[in-house]
Amino acid sequence: HKVEGDCWVVIEGKVYDVSSFLADHPGGKKILLKNAGKDASEDFEMLHPPNTLKKYAKEILLLGDVIKM
């Protein structure tokens, strides 16, 4: 889940498929691909206001919660 056609990130314990959002991301697709397949919460929170996920909810797909074992 770390390539352009299959790009997932974890933010605040939730997994998002951002594949279809790569071209539209205001910061460019490189930063999303750099954080793909891992927890991007720290970087995300540092750069985005709290309502960002809601704002782009139609463009990114919430896949589910991370389950720690």
N, C-alpha and C positions, 0 to 999 in steps of 0.2 A: 504494500500500500504506500509505496514511496516513489511513484512515477506519475507522469502527467495524466495518463488515462485512469489512474487508480491511486488517488491521493487522499489519505486520511490523516487527521490530526486529533489529538486529545486536548481538550480545554476544560478545565475545572471538572475532571472526572467523566466527561462525556466525549464520545467518539463522533467526529464529524467527517463526512465525505465532502471534500472541497474540490473534487475533480472538475466539476462544471463551473466553478467559481474562479479558477486559476487565471483566466484571461481578463476577468473583471476586477480582480483584487487591486485596490488603489495603490498598494505598495509593491505590486508586481508579483509574478508567480514564483520568482526565485526564493523568496522568504518562506512561502508556503511549502515549497518542495524541500527546502533545507530542514524544516521542522516536521516533515511528513513521517508518519510511522512512529511518532513519539509524543510525549507530553509537551505541548507548546504553551502551557498555561502562563508561565513566568514571562515569556516574551510577549504573549498576547496581552496580558494585563498591563504590562509596561507601556504598550503602544496604543491601546484602544480604550475608549470610554466604556463604562459599564453596559450600555444598551446596544453595543455593536452586534452581538449575536442575534438579538431580536430584529434589528434593522435589516440584516441580510438573511433572515430565516428562510425566505423563499428561494434563495440561491444556493444555500448549503443544506445538506441533508444530515439530520441528527440520526445516527445509527443506533445509539444506545449508550449505556453506562459501562465504564471500566469496572471489571470485577477483579478485586485483588484476592489472590489465593495464598 
